[in-house]
Amino acid sequence: MADLNKINRNIDLKHLLIDGVKYIGLKYYTHQAVDAVVSTLPSVVWSDKYGMHYIPNTPQNLTTIFSIFKGLAWINCGHFYTNRVGNKGNEEMSVNSFRNRNVKPGYRTCPEEFLRMLEIKRYAYNTAKTYINFFEDFINHYKDQEIDNLDENDIRNYLQSIAVKGASGPYLNQAVNSIKFYYEVVKEMPNRFYSIERPRPETKLPKVISKEEVAMMINITSNIKHKCIIGLLYSAGLRRGELLHLKIEDIDSKRMLIIVRGAKGNKDRMTLLSPHILEMLREYYKEYKPKKLLFEGPVGRPYSPESVAKIVQRAGEQAGIRKRITPHMLRHSFATHLLEDGTDLRYIQTLLGHTSSTTTEIYTQVTLTHVKVIKSPLDSLFLHNKQT
């Protein structure tokens, strides 16, 4: 049988911030030998609030902890050191526009260290912009208080205040993410707010259109560049950002594949290249002669996301489709139509670049494959009445 005394000789190091000062927390099961050594640590204090001892967070104290407990206890740094990898986005990362903007008197802006960390972690511009906007809303809610002194109750009160104004679940989640980024990544205190409650996840069905409607959108579009954009979004199941960062060499006509580089989660993947799309792309290339990116805007820069959205929306309107069509609806339709055609869900997951099969399984709820063979009981009721 294992020795309980040895099992319990584990000390978890935690980040604590008390009155604006950083401390090293030591969380462990009480043990006579460990207790005796902890009491000799410099400036050690017990906290009833956190349920652990703590000492000032200095390099010297951290070295002392490893040295003094060597051979006596295992030091677990899982909550103290992290190797988080930022979302290495495809877009050029620059937050200088936030540094140089004009703001109203009294408006609190993101600390420079927040902006710098976004750049160091190479967050995509859209992600960085979202984090900055959400965090500034939070700190302006408490504009008369020191940011580093705010605690979990302050965060809960803020979340409650925006929830009663009608904030959605995803909106609240974004707010939590931006707040945690500051305290846990910028301030290097992982899991400081691990107990902050998140809203219950919302399950919304993806919006899709029929194959006939997709064909109408492509056929009614006369501009070959716009036609290729709509066709690629649908035929390859691309996200808008993935489409905009495709390079000419990413179109592999020999193997009939499209290589999607640095997609969501910083992952590369391959997806389908339709022979019909390849013909359209060749026609487009002859006319527009892009240099590097497949779809280029002025001066060879990426085509704008807003332009793609307008192209798709306009094509939907011209095709007489009553609902507003977005680029992501074409991706949803790609997955749904593959599923209806009998493609294995695992292959669809790979083509879409989903990490979890659970994400892909949502399309089983919008496919018509099984619904079409089910008859409403109302139909049989009227059929019975006709026979009588």
C-alpha positions as CSV (number, residue, x, y, z in Angstrom):
1,M,0.0,0.0,0.0
2,A,1.2,3.5,-0.9
3,D,2.6,5.7,1.9
4,L,0.0,8.4,2.6
5,N,2.7,10.7,4.0
6,K,4.5,10.6,0.7
7,I,1.4,11.1,-1.3
8,N,0.5,14.2,0.7
9,R,3.9,15.8,0.3
10,N,2.8,17.9,-2.7
11,I,2.9,21.7,-2.6
12,D,0.9,23.6,-5.3
13,L,2.3,27.0,-6.0
14,K,-0.4,29.6,-6.7
15,H,-0.4,33.3,-7.8
16,L,-1.9,35.6,-5.2
17,L,-2.5,39.4,-5.5
18,I,-3.2,41.0,-2.1
19,D,-3.5,44.8,-1.9
20,G,-1.8,45.2,-5.2
21,V,1.2,43.1,-4.2
22,K,2.2,39.7,-5.8
23,Y,2.6,36.7,-3.5
24,I,3.4,33.0,-3.9
25,G,0.7,30.9,-2.4
26,L,1.6,27.4,-1.1
27,K,-1.3,25.0,-1.1
28,Y,-0.8,21.6,0.5
29,Y,-2.2,18.9,2.8
30,T,-1.1,19.6,6.3
31,H,2.0,17.5,7.2
32,Q,4.2,17.8,10.3
33,A,7.5,18.0,8.4
34,V,6.2,20.3,5.7
35,D,4.5,22.6,8.2
36,A,7.8,22.9,10.1
37,V,9.7,23.9,6.9
38,V,7.0,26.3,5.7
39,S,7.2,28.2,9.0
40,T,10.9,29.0,8.3
41,L,10.1,30.7,4.9
42,P,10.9,34.4,4.8
43,S,7.9,36.7,5.7
44,V,5.5,33.7,5.5
45,V,1.8,34.5,6.4
46,W,-1.3,32.3,6.7
47,S,-4.4,33.5,4.9
48,D,-7.9,32.3,6.0
49,K,-9.4,33.8,2.9
50,Y,-7.3,31.7,0.5
51,G,-6.7,28.8,2.8
52,M,-2.9,28.7,2.3
53,H,0.4,30.2,3.4
54,Y,2.0,32.8,1.2
55,I,5.3,34.7,0.9
56,P,6.3,37.7,-1.3
57,N,6.7,36.8,-5.0
58,T,10.4,37.3,-5.6
59,P,13.0,35.3,-7.6
60,Q,14.9,34.8,-4.4
61,N,11.9,33.3,-2.6
62,L,11.0,31.1,-5.5
63,T,14.6,29.7,-5.5
64,T,14.3,29.2,-1.8
65,I,11.1,27.2,-2.1
66,F,12.7,24.7,-4.6
67,S,15.9,24.5,-2.5
68,I,14.4,24.1,1.0
69,F,11.8,21.4,0.0
70,K,14.2,19.3,-2.1
71,G,13.8,15.7,-1.0
72,L,11.0,16.6,1.3
73,A,8.0,17.6,-1.0
74,W,7.1,17.7,-4.6
75,I,6.6,21.3,-5.9
76,N,3.8,21.5,-8.4
77,C,4.1,24.5,-10.7
78,G,1.2,23.6,-13.0
79,H,-0.8,26.6,-11.9
80,F,2.2,28.9,-11.6
81,Y,4.0,28.6,-14.9
82,T,2.1,28.3,-18.1
83,N,3.1,27.8,-21.7
84,R,0.1,29.3,-23.3
85,V,0.4,29.8,-27.0
86,G,-1.5,32.8,-28.4
87,N,-3.8,32.6,-31.3
88,K,-1.3,33.1,-34.1
89,G,-3.6,34.9,-36.5
90,N,-3.3,35.3,-40.2
91,E,-3.8,39.0,-40.0
92,E,-1.0,41.5,-39.5
93,M,-1.0,42.3,-35.8
94,S,-0.9,46.0,-34.9
95,V,-2.7,47.7,-32.1
96,N,-1.1,51.1,-32.7
97,S,-4.4,52.5,-33.8
98,F,-5.6,51.9,-30.2
99,R,-2.5,53.7,-28.8
100,N,-2.9,56.7,-31.1
101,R,-6.6,57.3,-31.0
102,N,-8.4,60.2,-29.4
103,V,-10.6,59.4,-26.5
104,K,-13.1,61.3,-24.4
105,P,-11.7,63.0,-21.2
106,G,-12.0,60.5,-18.3
107,Y,-12.1,57.4,-20.5
108,R,-9.8,54.7,-19.2
109,T,-7.8,53.0,-22.0
110,C,-6.1,49.6,-21.9
111,P,-2.8,49.6,-20.1
112,E,0.2,49.5,-22.4
113,E,1.2,46.1,-21.0
114,F,-2.1,44.7,-22.2
115,L,-1.5,45.9,-25.7
116,R,2.1,44.8,-25.6
117,M,1.2,41.2,-24.6
118,L,-1.4,41.0,-27.4
119,E,1.5,41.8,-29.8
120,I,3.9,39.4,-28.2
121,K,1.4,36.6,-28.3
122,R,0.6,37.5,-31.9
123,Y,-3.1,37.6,-31.5
124,A,-5.1,38.2,-34.7
125,Y,-6.1,41.8,-35.0
126,N,-9.8,41.1,-34.8
127,T,-9.3,39.0,-31.6
128,A,-7.1,41.8,-30.1
129,K,-9.7,44.4,-31.0
130,T,-12.4,42.3,-29.2
131,Y,-10.2,41.9,-26.1
132,I,-9.4,45.6,-25.9
133,N,-13.0,46.7,-26.3
134,F,-14.3,44.3,-23.7
135,F,-11.6,45.0,-21.2
136,E,-12.0,48.8,-21.6
137,D,-15.7,48.4,-20.9
138,F,-14.9,46.5,-17.8
139,I,-12.3,49.0,-16.4
140,N,-14.5,52.0,-17.2
141,H,-17.3,50.3,-15.2
142,Y,-14.8,50.7,-12.3
143,K,-13.1,53.9,-13.4
144,D,-12.5,55.1,-9.9
145,Q,-10.9,51.9,-8.6
146,E,-7.4,50.5,-9.1
147,I,-7.6,47.7,-11.7
148,D,-5.2,45.4,-9.9
149,N,-7.3,45.6,-6.7
150,L,-10.5,44.3,-8.3
151,D,-11.6,40.8,-7.2
152,E,-13.9,38.0,-8.2
153,N,-17.0,39.7,-6.7
154,D,-16.3,42.9,-8.7
155,I,-16.1,40.8,-11.9
156,R,-19.4,39.0,-11.0
157,N,-21.1,42.4,-10.4
158,Y,-19.9,43.7,-13.7
159,L,-21.1,40.6,-15.6
160,Q,-24.4,40.8,-13.8
161,S,-24.8,44.5,-14.8
162,I,-24.3,43.7,-18.6
163,A,-26.4,40.5,-18.4
164,V,-29.4,42.5,-17.2
165,K,-29.0,44.8,-20.1
166,G,-29.5,41.9,-22.4
167,A,-25.9,40.6,-23.1
168,S,-25.9,37.2,-24.7
169,G,-24.0,34.1,-23.5
170,P,-21.2,34.5,-26.1
171,Y,-20.9,38.2,-25.2
172,L,-20.5,37.4,-21.6
173,N,-17.9,34.7,-22.4
174,Q,-15.9,37.3,-24.4
175,A,-16.0,39.6,-21.5
176,V,-14.7,36.9,-19.2
177,N,-11.9,36.0,-21.7
178,S,-10.7,39.6,-21.9
179,I,-10.7,40.0,-18.1
180,K,-8.9,36.7,-17.5
181,F,-6.3,37.7,-20.2
182,Y,-5.3,40.7,-18.3
183,Y,-5.0,39.1,-14.8
184,E,-3.8,35.6,-15.8
185,V,-1.7,36.3,-18.9
186,V,-0.5,39.9,-18.6
187,K,-0.2,39.8,-14.9
188,E,1.1,36.2,-15.0
189,M,-1.3,34.8,-12.5
190,P,-2.8,31.7,-14.1
191,N,-6.2,30.5,-12.9
192,R,-6.6,33.5,-10.5
193,F,-10.3,33.7,-11.4
194,Y,-10.9,30.0,-12.1
195,S,-14.1,30.1,-10.1
196,I,-15.8,32.8,-12.2
197,E,-19.0,31.4,-13.5
198,R,-19.6,31.3,-17.2
199,P,-23.1,31.5,-18.8
200,R,-24.7,28.2,-19.8
201,P,-23.7,27.3,-23.4
202,E,-26.2,28.2,-26.1
203,T,-26.9,25.6,-28.8
204,K,-28.0,27.3,-31.9
205,L,-28.6,25.5,-35.2
206,P,-26.4,26.5,-38.1
207,K,-28.2,28.5,-40.8
208,V,-28.0,26.8,-44.2
209,I,-29.4,27.2,-47.7
210,S,-30.2,24.6,-50.3
211,K,-28.0,23.4,-53.2
212,E,-30.4,25.1,-55.6
213,E,-30.0,28.4,-53.8
214,V,-26.2,28.1,-53.9
215,A,-26.3,27.4,-57.6
216,M,-28.6,30.4,-58.2
217,M,-26.1,32.7,-56.3
218,I,-23.2,31.6,-58.3
219,N,-25.0,31.7,-61.7
220,I,-26.5,35.1,-61.1
221,T,-23.1,36.6,-60.3
222,S,-21.4,38.0,-63.4
223,N,-18.1,39.2,-62.0
224,I,-15.7,36.3,-62.2
225,K,-13.8,37.4,-59.1
226,H,-17.0,37.5,-57.1
227,K,-18.2,34.2,-58.6
228,C,-14.9,32.5,-57.4
229,I,-15.3,33.9,-53.9
230,I,-18.8,32.6,-53.5
231,G,-17.9,29.3,-55.1
232,L,-14.8,28.7,-52.9
233,L,-16.6,29.6,-49.7
234,Y,-19.2,26.9,-50.4
235,S,-17.2,24.2,-52.3
236,A,-14.3,24.1,-49.9
237,G,-16.1,25.0,-46.6
238,L,-13.8,27.9,-46.0
239,R,-14.0,30.5,-43.3
240,R,-14.0,34.1,-44.6
241,G,-10.5,34.8,-43.1
242,E,-9.1,31.6,-44.6
243,L,-10.4,32.6,-48.0
244,L,-8.8,36.0,-47.8
245,H,-5.4,34.6,-46.9
246,L,-5.2,32.0,-49.6
247,K,-2.1,32.3,-51.7
248,I,-1.8,31.3,-55.4
249,E,0.4,28.3,-54.5
250,D,-2.2,27.0,-52.0
251,I,-4.3,25.9,-54.9
252,D,-2.9,22.4,-55.7
253,S,-4.5,21.5,-59.1
254,K,-2.4,18.3,-59.4
255,R,-4.0,16.7,-56.3
256,M,-7.2,18.8,-56.5
257,L,-6.7,20.1,-53.0
258,I,-6.7,23.5,-51.3
259,I,-4.1,24.0,-48.6
260,V,-5.5,26.2,-45.7
261,R,-2.5,27.5,-43.7
262,G,-2.6,28.9,-40.2
263,A,-6.3,28.4,-39.8
264,K,-8.3,28.7,-36.5
265,G,-6.1,27.4,-33.7
266,N,-3.0,27.9,-35.8
267,K,-3.5,24.7,-37.7
268,D,-3.0,23.8,-41.3
269,R,-5.4,21.6,-43.2
270,M,-6.4,20.5,-46.7
271,T,-9.8,20.7,-48.2
272,L,-11.5,20.0,-51.5
273,L,-10.8,21.7,-54.8
274,S,-13.8,21.4,-57.1
275,P,-13.0,20.9,-60.8
276,H,-15.7,23.5,-61.6
277,I,-14.1,26.0,-59.3
278,L,-10.7,25.3,-60.8
279,E,-12.0,26.3,-64.2
280,M,-13.4,29.4,-62.8
281,L,-10.2,30.2,-61.0
282,R,-8.2,29.8,-64.2
283,E,-10.5,32.3,-66.0
284,Y,-10.2,34.7,-63.0
285,Y,-6.4,34.4,-63.0
286,K,-6.1,35.4,-66.6
287,E,-8.3,38.4,-66.1
288,Y,-7.0,39.7,-62.7
289,K,-3.4,38.3,-62.6
290,P,-3.0,38.3,-58.8
291,K,0.6,38.5,-57.7
292,K,0.7,36.6,-54.3
293,L,-2.6,36.4,-52.6
294,L,-5.4,34.7,-54.5
295,F,-7.8,37.6,-53.9
296,E,-6.0,40.9,-53.7
297,G,-7.3,44.4,-53.0
298,P,-5.6,47.6,-53.9
299,V,-1.8,47.6,-53.9
300,G,-1.7,43.8,-53.4
301,R,-3.2,43.9,-49.9
302,P,-5.8,41.3,-48.8
303,Y,-9.3,41.7,-50.0
304,S,-11.4,43.2,-47.1
305,P,-13.7,41.0,-45.0
306,E,-16.5,43.6,-45.5
307,S,-16.2,43.3,-49.3
308,V,-16.6,39.5,-49.1
309,A,-19.7,39.9,-46.9
310,K,-21.3,42.4,-49.3
311,I,-20.6,40.1,-52.3
312,V,-22.3,37.2,-50.7
313,Q,-25.2,39.2,-49.4
314,R,-25.8,40.9,-52.8
315,A,-25.7,37.6,-54.6
316,G,-28.3,36.2,-52.2
317,E,-30.6,39.2,-52.8
318,Q,-30.2,39.0,-56.6
319,A,-31.0,35.3,-56.4
320,G,-34.3,36.1,-54.7
321,I,-33.4,34.4,-51.4
322,R,-35.4,36.1,-48.7
323,K,-33.0,35.5,-45.8
324,R,-29.8,37.4,-45.4
325,I,-26.9,35.3,-46.6
326,T,-23.5,35.5,-44.9
327,P,-20.1,33.9,-45.9
328,H,-20.4,31.5,-42.9
329,M,-23.7,30.2,-44.1
330,L,-22.0,28.9,-47.2
331,R,-19.6,27.0,-45.0
332,H,-22.5,25.6,-42.9
333,S,-24.3,24.6,-46.2
334,F,-21.1,22.8,-47.4
335,A,-21.0,20.6,-44.3
336,T,-24.7,19.9,-44.3
337,H,-24.9,19.0,-48.0
338,L,-21.9,16.6,-47.6
339,L,-23.7,14.9,-44.7
340,E,-26.9,14.6,-46.7
341,D,-24.9,13.1,-49.6
342,G,-23.7,10.3,-47.2
343,T,-20.1,11.6,-46.4
344,D,-18.8,10.3,-43.2
345,L,-18.9,12.8,-40.3
346,R,-15.2,12.2,-39.6
347,Y,-14.2,13.3,-43.1
348,I,-16.4,16.4,-42.8
349,Q,-14.7,17.2,-39.5
350,T,-11.3,17.0,-41.2
351,L,-12.3,19.2,-44.1
352,L,-13.8,21.9,-41.8
353,G,-10.8,21.8,-39.4
354,H,-12.8,21.0,-36.3
355,T,-10.7,19.8,-33.3
356,S,-13.7,18.1,-31.7
357,S,-16.2,15.8,-33.5
358,T,-18.9,17.4,-31.2
359,T,-18.6,20.6,-33.1
360,T,-19.3,18.8,-36.4
361,E,-22.2,16.8,-35.0
362,I,-24.3,19.9,-34.9
363,Y,-24.9,19.5,-38.6
364,T,-26.8,16.2,-38.0
365,Q,-29.6,18.4,-36.6
366,V,-30.1,20.3,-39.8
367,T,-29.7,17.6,-42.4
368,L,-32.9,16.6,-44.3
369,T,-31.8,13.0,-44.9
370,H,-33.8,11.4,-42.2
371,V,-36.5,14.1,-41.9
372,K,-37.7,13.5,-45.5
373,V,-38.7,9.9,-44.8
374,I,-40.7,10.8,-41.7
375,K,-44.4,11.5,-42.2
376,S,-46.3,13.9,-40.0
377,P,-49.1,12.1,-38.1
378,L,-51.4,14.8,-39.5
379,D,-50.8,13.5,-43.0
380,S,-51.9,10.0,-42.1
381,L,-55.0,11.5,-40.3
382,F,-56.2,13.2,-43.5
383,L,-55.3,10.1,-45.6
384,H,-57.5,8.0,-43.2
385,N,-60.4,10.5,-43.6
386,K,-60.2,10.4,-47.4
387,Q,-60.4,6.6,-47.3
388,T,-63.5,6.6,-45.1
